[in-house]
């Protein structure tokens, strides 16, 4: 009797049998054409494993065997010999990935899911999808891919530049012990190793350098935090600029002070006590700057954490979008630490309350404060924008207007409230979003009766609907 898991009464393995629950409309797939998730192959050949590898390393996809490049169904003879050959080839993918085969209209559909154990490789190397093409990775691209997927992490690596005797800052270490309530009677070198800040050969790790080096400018130049104050609401005239290059805790503290010094605070007196209401609530500002420093991509040496202060907004930007494995729909709900040692050390000194709660804390504090809005944007960078009115808004104008909108749309709506008649190009300058992205978002707001366009194409602009 054959094992039920591996076969049925047709004599074919179950994982290659098409069933009614998996019927796929081949015509629709072909009409859509080849792309990031679709590949046509006229016949089976050895390059199949490369396509499979590329889809597994990218967003998954379907390979249609028996379809020509121009979308003509020629079909393939799906006998047991061909099925066996395909299965043998799929076993060459490392690590193993379960890949269903479907049979419809003389076409074999290799339905490759996005892998959860990237990167995947075959005997020919590492492959990814680049548009509608499969691309083999070069050595440097493989290294970047491993970095992106978190197979090795920046904060764990040895810092080859650091000299412990010359670069270690005992004052920073003592302050860390005080904040973390760790006894200073413990042997320093042993403790640093237990904190993953020192290697077995007594070299500072990158995490160790970030927390306990006297000056990180030379050791990790991309870790410098840059703060800029502009005059007005655009990047035209710089009033002040500071590059903070101390240890990571000093940089966070200095950046917070810079923003607070250059934004406004309203003083409200009720009864005896005076209440201070800043443009940006302290919790939101602190969380945003800590997140930028903690979760940035330190492998990206092109730029620093940037904190830009304008008359009507503060923009906090760090290189590295959402970490690998975190979907946009999970943003604010789940947490994946790009730099787990840095996050752990910040947690020890209570700079991070609990990993995964920061975004919600920002949203809640902004809502309670009521003086600004907050928006999040993630591409290759992660950007937080706090925006407020330069003058007192019309009473009740925005009350309840933004209910049900996500942060990006809400921020766009607030800019239009503050700038009646504003045009798309000016929205792009203020929000730092591509015009095409804004056009889609504007269409959504207009279709749902939040805003309307008034005036000619050349001189008209957008207004909140009354």
C-alpha positions as CSV (number, residue, x, y, z in Angstrom):
1,X,0.0,0.0,0.0
2,X,1.4,3.4,-1.0
3,X,2.0,6.1,1.6
4,X,-1.0,8.5,1.5
5,X,1.3,11.4,2.0
6,X,3.3,10.8,-1.1
7,X,0.8,9.3,-3.6
8,X,-2.8,8.7,-4.5
9,X,-4.7,6.3,-6.8
10,X,-3.3,8.0,-9.9
11,X,0.2,6.9,-9.0
12,X,1.4,10.5,-9.0
13,X,2.8,12.4,-6.0
14,X,0.2,14.5,-4.2
15,X,2.3,17.7,-4.3
16,X,2.2,17.8,-8.1
17,X,-1.5,17.1,-8.5
18,X,-3.8,20.0,-9.5
19,X,-6.9,20.2,-7.5
20,X,-10.1,22.2,-7.6
21,X,-8.9,24.5,-4.8
22,X,-5.9,25.5,-6.8
23,X,-7.4,26.2,-10.2
24,X,-5.5,29.1,-11.8
25,X,-6.8,31.1,-14.8
26,X,-3.9,30.6,-17.2
27,X,-5.4,33.0,-19.8
28,X,-5.4,35.9,-17.2
29,X,-1.7,35.1,-16.3
30,X,-0.7,35.0,-20.0
31,X,-2.6,38.2,-20.8
32,X,-0.8,40.0,-17.9
33,X,2.5,39.0,-19.5
34,X,5.9,38.3,-18.1
35,X,6.9,40.4,-15.1
36,X,8.3,40.3,-11.6
37,X,6.0,37.4,-10.6
38,X,5.4,35.6,-13.9
39,X,7.9,33.8,-16.2
40,X,7.1,31.9,-19.4
41,X,9.1,28.9,-20.5
42,X,8.4,27.1,-23.7
43,X,10.0,23.8,-22.5
44,X,11.7,22.4,-19.5
45,X,15.5,22.9,-19.4
46,X,18.2,23.2,-16.7
47,X,17.7,27.0,-16.3
48,X,14.4,26.2,-14.5
49,X,16.2,26.0,-11.1
50,X,17.6,29.5,-11.6
51,X,14.1,30.9,-12.2
52,X,12.9,29.1,-9.1
53,X,15.8,30.4,-7.0
54,X,15.1,33.9,-8.2
55,X,11.4,33.8,-7.3
56,X,12.2,32.3,-3.8
57,X,14.7,35.1,-3.1
58,X,12.3,37.8,-4.3
59,X,8.5,38.0,-3.9
60,X,7.6,34.5,-5.2
61,X,6.0,33.8,-8.6
62,X,4.7,31.4,-11.1
63,X,6.7,29.7,-14.0
64,X,4.5,28.6,-16.8
65,X,6.1,25.6,-18.7
66,X,4.6,25.2,-22.2
67,X,4.1,28.9,-22.9
68,X,6.3,30.8,-25.4
69,X,7.8,34.2,-24.7
70,X,5.1,35.9,-26.8
71,X,2.3,34.1,-24.7
72,X,1.4,31.3,-27.1
73,X,0.4,28.0,-25.3
74,X,2.4,25.2,-27.0
75,X,1.9,22.8,-24.0
76,X,4.2,20.2,-22.6
77,X,3.7,16.5,-22.2
78,X,3.4,16.1,-18.5
79,X,4.3,12.4,-18.2
80,X,5.8,10.8,-15.1
81,X,9.4,11.2,-16.5
82,X,9.1,15.0,-16.8
83,X,7.5,15.3,-13.5
84,X,10.2,13.3,-11.9
85,X,12.9,15.4,-13.6
86,X,11.3,18.7,-12.4
87,X,11.0,17.4,-8.8
88,X,14.7,16.3,-8.9
89,X,15.7,19.8,-10.1
90,X,13.6,21.5,-7.3
91,X,15.5,19.4,-4.7
92,X,18.7,21.3,-5.8
93,X,17.4,24.5,-4.2
94,X,19.1,25.1,-0.9
95,X,17.6,25.4,1.7
96,X,14.7,23.1,0.9
97,X,11.5,24.9,-0.1
98,X,8.1,23.2,-0.8
99,X,7.1,24.1,-4.3
100,X,3.7,22.9,-5.6
101,X,3.3,21.9,-9.3
102,X,-0.1,22.4,-11.0
103,X,-1.2,20.9,-14.3
104,X,-3.8,22.8,-16.4
105,X,-4.4,23.0,-20.2
106,X,-1.2,21.2,-21.0
107,X,0.7,23.7,-19.0
108,X,2.8,23.0,-15.9
109,X,2.7,25.8,-13.4
110,X,5.6,25.9,-11.0
111,X,4.1,27.9,-8.1
112,X,7.1,29.2,-6.2
113,X,6.3,30.9,-2.8
114,X,8.5,33.6,-1.4
115,X,11.0,31.9,0.8
116,X,11.2,32.4,4.6
117,X,14.8,31.3,4.8
118,X,16.5,33.6,2.3
119,X,18.9,33.6,0.6
120,X,18.3,30.5,-1.5
121,X,20.9,29.1,-3.8
122,X,21.3,26.5,-6.6
123,X,24.4,24.9,-8.2
124,X,24.7,28.0,-10.5
125,X,24.8,30.5,-7.6
126,X,22.4,33.1,-6.1
127,X,19.6,34.6,-8.3
128,X,16.9,37.3,-7.8
129,X,14.2,38.8,-10.0
130,X,14.9,42.2,-11.5
131,X,11.7,43.3,-13.2
132,X,10.8,40.6,-15.7
133,X,14.3,39.1,-15.7
134,X,16.3,36.7,-13.6
135,X,19.6,38.1,-12.5
136,X,22.6,36.3,-11.0
137,X,24.1,38.1,-8.1
138,X,27.7,39.2,-8.1
139,X,30.0,38.8,-5.0
140,X,29.2,42.3,-3.7
141,X,25.5,41.9,-4.4
142,X,25.5,38.6,-2.4
143,X,27.1,40.4,0.5
144,X,24.5,43.1,0.3
145,X,21.7,40.5,0.1
146,X,23.0,38.7,3.2
147,X,23.1,42.1,5.0
148,X,19.6,43.0,3.9
149,X,18.2,39.6,5.0
150,X,19.9,39.9,8.4
151,X,22.1,36.8,8.0
152,X,24.9,38.8,9.6
153,X,24.3,41.9,11.6
154,X,26.4,45.1,11.8
155,X,26.3,45.4,15.5
156,X,27.7,41.9,16.0
157,X,30.8,42.5,13.9
158,X,34.3,43.3,15.1
159,X,35.3,47.0,14.6
160,X,38.7,46.6,13.1
161,X,39.5,50.3,13.5
162,X,38.9,50.5,17.2
163,X,41.8,50.3,19.6
164,X,40.5,49.4,23.0
165,X,43.2,51.2,25.0
166,X,42.9,54.5,23.1
167,X,39.2,54.6,22.1
168,X,37.4,53.2,25.1
169,X,35.6,55.8,27.2
170,X,35.4,54.8,30.8
171,X,33.0,57.7,31.6
172,X,30.5,56.4,29.0
173,X,30.8,52.9,30.5
174,X,30.3,54.2,34.1
175,X,27.2,56.1,32.9
176,X,25.8,53.0,31.2
177,X,26.3,51.0,34.5
178,X,24.5,53.7,36.4
179,X,21.5,53.9,34.0
180,X,21.3,50.1,33.7
181,X,21.7,49.6,37.5
182,X,24.6,47.1,36.9
183,X,27.1,46.9,39.8
184,X,30.5,48.4,39.0
185,X,32.1,45.6,41.0
186,X,31.8,43.2,38.0
187,X,34.9,42.7,36.0
188,X,34.8,45.2,33.1
189,X,36.1,43.0,30.3
190,X,33.9,40.1,31.3
191,X,30.8,42.3,31.4
192,X,31.6,43.8,28.0
193,X,31.9,40.4,26.5
194,X,28.6,39.3,28.1
195,X,27.0,42.5,26.6
196,X,28.3,41.4,23.2
197,X,30.4,44.6,23.1
198,X,33.8,42.9,23.1
199,X,35.2,39.9,21.2
200,X,37.2,37.1,22.6
201,X,40.4,38.8,21.5
202,X,39.4,42.0,23.3
203,X,38.4,44.0,20.3
204,X,35.3,46.2,20.4
205,X,32.3,45.1,18.3
206,X,30.5,47.8,16.4
207,X,27.9,47.9,19.2
208,X,30.7,48.4,21.7
209,X,32.2,51.2,19.6
210,X,28.8,52.9,19.3
211,X,28.1,52.9,23.0
212,X,31.6,53.2,24.6
213,X,34.0,54.9,22.1
214,X,35.1,58.5,22.8
215,X,34.5,59.6,19.2
216,X,32.7,57.5,16.5
217,X,33.4,59.9,13.6
218,X,36.6,57.9,12.6
219,X,35.4,54.5,13.8
220,X,31.8,54.5,12.3
221,X,31.4,57.8,10.3
222,X,27.9,56.9,9.2
223,X,26.8,56.8,12.9
224,X,27.2,60.6,13.2
225,X,23.8,62.3,13.8
226,X,23.2,65.4,11.7
227,X,20.8,68.1,12.9
228,X,19.9,71.1,10.7
229,X,17.7,74.2,11.4
230,X,16.2,75.9,8.4
231,X,14.6,79.3,8.1
232,X,11.1,79.0,6.9
233,X,9.3,75.9,5.6
234,X,11.7,74.9,2.8
235,X,15.4,73.8,2.4
236,X,16.7,77.2,1.4
237,X,18.5,79.0,4.3
238,X,20.4,77.1,7.0
239,X,20.4,78.9,10.4
240,X,22.2,76.2,12.3
241,X,23.8,72.8,11.8
242,X,25.3,70.3,14.3
243,X,27.1,67.0,13.7
244,X,26.9,64.9,16.8
245,X,29.7,62.3,16.9
246,X,29.8,61.2,20.5
247,X,28.6,57.8,21.7
248,X,25.1,56.7,20.7
249,X,23.5,57.8,24.0
250,X,25.1,61.3,23.8
251,X,24.0,61.6,20.2
252,X,20.4,60.8,21.1
253,X,20.3,63.2,24.0
254,X,21.9,66.0,22.0
255,X,19.6,65.6,19.0
256,X,16.5,65.8,21.4
257,X,17.9,69.0,22.9
258,X,18.5,70.5,19.4
259,X,14.9,69.9,18.3
260,X,13.4,71.1,21.6
261,X,15.5,74.3,21.6
262,X,14.4,75.1,18.0
263,X,10.6,74.4,18.3
264,X,8.0,76.1,20.3
265,X,6.3,75.3,23.6
266,X,3.0,76.7,24.7
267,X,2.5,77.4,28.4
268,X,-1.0,76.8,29.7
269,X,-1.9,77.8,33.3
270,X,-4.9,76.3,35.0
271,X,-5.3,76.7,38.7
272,X,-1.8,76.9,40.3
273,X,0.3,74.6,38.1
274,X,1.7,75.6,34.7
275,X,1.4,73.0,31.9
276,X,3.9,73.0,29.0
277,X,2.6,71.9,25.6
278,X,5.4,71.5,23.0
279,X,4.8,71.5,19.2
280,X,6.0,67.8,19.4
281,X,5.2,65.8,22.5
282,X,8.3,64.7,24.3
283,X,7.4,61.0,24.1
284,X,7.0,61.1,20.3
285,X,10.1,63.1,19.7
286,X,12.2,60.9,21.9
287,X,10.9,57.6,20.5
288,X,11.4,58.8,16.9
289,X,15.0,59.8,17.4
290,X,15.8,56.7,19.3
291,X,14.2,54.5,16.6
292,X,16.1,56.3,13.9
293,X,19.5,55.7,15.6
294,X,18.6,52.2,16.8
295,X,17.0,50.7,13.7
296,X,19.0,52.5,10.9
297,X,20.9,50.4,8.4
298,X,24.5,50.9,9.5
299,X,25.8,48.9,6.5
300,X,24.7,51.9,4.4
301,X,27.6,54.3,4.6
302,X,26.2,56.9,2.2
303,X,24.3,59.0,4.7
304,X,23.6,59.7,8.4
305,X,20.5,60.0,10.5
306,X,19.2,63.4,9.5
307,X,17.0,65.6,11.7
308,X,15.7,68.6,9.9
309,X,13.8,71.4,11.7
310,X,11.6,73.9,9.8
311,X,9.1,76.5,11.0
312,X,6.2,74.2,10.5
313,X,7.6,70.6,10.7
314,X,10.4,68.3,11.9
315,X,11.6,65.5,9.6
316,X,13.6,62.6,11.0
317,X,15.2,60.3,8.4
318,X,17.3,57.2,8.7
319,X,18.7,54.9,6.0
320,X,17.0,51.5,5.8
321,X,13.3,51.1,5.2
322,X,11.3,48.3,6.9
323,X,13.6,45.4,8.0
324,X,13.5,42.2,6.0
325,X,10.5,40.1,7.1
326,X,8.4,43.0,8.2
327,X,5.5,43.7,5.9
328,X,4.0,47.2,5.5
329,X,0.7,45.8,6.9
330,X,2.5,44.8,10.1
331,X,4.0,48.2,10.6
332,X,3.3,49.3,14.2
333,X,2.0,45.8,15.1
334,X,5.1,43.7,15.0
335,X,8.8,44.4,15.5
336,X,11.9,43.0,13.9
337,X,15.1,44.4,15.2
338,X,17.6,45.2,12.5
339,X,20.3,45.7,15.2
340,X,19.3,43.5,18.1
341,X,22.4,44.2,20.3
342,X,21.9,48.0,20.0
343,X,18.2,47.5,20.8
344,X,19.1,45.3,23.8
345,X,21.6,47.8,25.2
346,X,19.1,50.7,24.9
347,X,16.5,48.6,26.6
348,X,18.8,48.0,29.5
349,X,19.1,51.7,30.1
350,X,15.4,52.3,29.7
351,X,15.7,54.2,26.4
352,X,13.5,51.6,24.8
353,X,10.6,50.6,27.1
354,X,9.5,47.5,25.2
355,X,10.5,46.5,21.6
356,X,7.6,46.9,19.3
357,X,5.6,49.6,21.2
358,X,7.4,52.7,19.9
359,X,5.2,53.5,16.9
360,X,2.0,53.2,18.9
361,X,3.5,55.4,21.7
362,X,4.3,58.1,19.0
363,X,0.8,58.0,17.6
364,X,-0.9,58.1,21.0
365,X,1.2,60.9,22.4
366,X,0.6,63.0,19.2
367,X,-3.2,62.4,19.5
368,X,-3.2,63.5,23.1
369,X,-1.0,66.5,22.4
370,X,-3.2,67.8,19.6
371,X,-0.7,70.4,18.3
372,X,0.8,68.4,15.4
373,X,0.2,65.4,13.1
374,X,2.6,62.6,12.4
375,X,3.3,60.7,9.2
376,X,5.5,57.7,8.4
377,X,7.1,57.0,5.0
378,X,9.3,54.0,4.2
379,X,11.2,53.4,1.0
380,X,14.9,52.7,1.2
381,X,14.8,55.2,4.0
382,X,12.5,55.5,7.0
383,X,11.0,59.0,7.6
384,X,8.9,60.4,10.4
385,X,7.4,63.9,9.8
386,X,5.8,66.0,12.5
387,X,3.7,68.8,11.1
388,X,1.9,71.6,12.8
389,X,0.0,74.9,11.9
390,X,2.0,78.1,11.7
391,X,-1.1,79.9,12.8
392,X,-4.2,78.9,14.8
393,X,-6.4,76.7,12.6
394,X,-10.0,77.5,11.9
395,X,-12.0,76.1,14.8
396,X,-13.4,72.7,14.1
397,X,-11.9,72.5,10.6
398,X,-9.9,69.4,11.0
399,X,-11.9,67.9,13.8
400,X,-13.0,64.4,12.8
401,X,-11.9,65.0,9.2
402,X,-9.0,62.6,9.3
403,X,-10.8,59.6,10.8
404,X,-10.1,56.4,9.0
405,X,-7.1,57.8,7.0
406,X,-3.7,56.2,7.3
407,X,-0.7,58.4,8.4
408,X,0.4,59.3,4.9
409,X,-3.0,60.5,3.8
410,X,-3.6,62.2,7.1
411,X,-0.4,64.1,6.7
412,X,-1.3,65.1,3.2
413,X,-4.7,66.3,4.3
414,X,-3.2,68.4,7.1
415,X,-0.9,70.2,4.6
416,X,-3.8,71.0,2.4
417,X,-5.7,72.3,5.5
418,X,-2.8,74.6,6.3
419,X,-2.2,75.7,2.7
420,X,-5.5,76.2,0.9
421,X,-5.1,76.2,-2.9
422,X,-1.7,74.4,-2.8
423,X,-0.6,72.7,-5.9
424,X,0.9,69.2,-6.4
425,X,4.4,70.4,-7.0
426,X,4.4,72.3,-3.7
427,X,3.0,69.3,-1.9
428,X,5.8,67.2,-3.3
429,X,8.4,69.8,-2.0
430,X,6.9,69.9,1.5
431,X,6.2,66.2,2.0
432,X,9.2,64.9,0.0
433,X,7.0,62.5,-1.9
434,X,7.1,61.7,-5.7
435,X,4.5,63.6,-7.7
436,X,3.1,60.3,-9.0
437,X,2.6,59.0,-5.5
438,X,0.8,62.2,-4.5
439,X,-1.4,62.1,-7.5
440,X,-2.7,58.7,-6.4
441,X,-3.2,59.9,-2.9
442,X,-4.9,63.2,-4.0
443,X,-7.3,61.1,-6.2
444,X,-8.2,59.0,-3.2
445,X,-9.0,62.1,-1.0
446,X,-11.0,63.7,-3.9
447,X,-12.9,60.6,-4.7
448,X,-13.9,60.3,-1.0
449,X,-15.0,63.9,-0.8
450,X,-12.2,65.1,1.6
451,X,-10.8,67.7,-0.9
452,X,-11.6,69.4,-4.2
453,X,-9.6,71.2,-6.9
454,X,-10.7,74.7,-7.6
455,X,-9.4,76.9,-10.4
456,X,-7.6,76.4,-13.7
457,X,-5.1,73.7,-14.4
458,X,-2.3,76.3,-14.3
459,X,-3.2,78.4,-11.3
460,X,-5.8,76.3,-9.4
461,X,-5.1,74.2,-6.3
462,X,-6.6,71.9,-3.7
463,X,-8.9,72.8,-0.9
464,X,-10.6,70.9,1.9
465,X,-14.3,70.4,1.1
466,X,-16.6,72.3,3.3
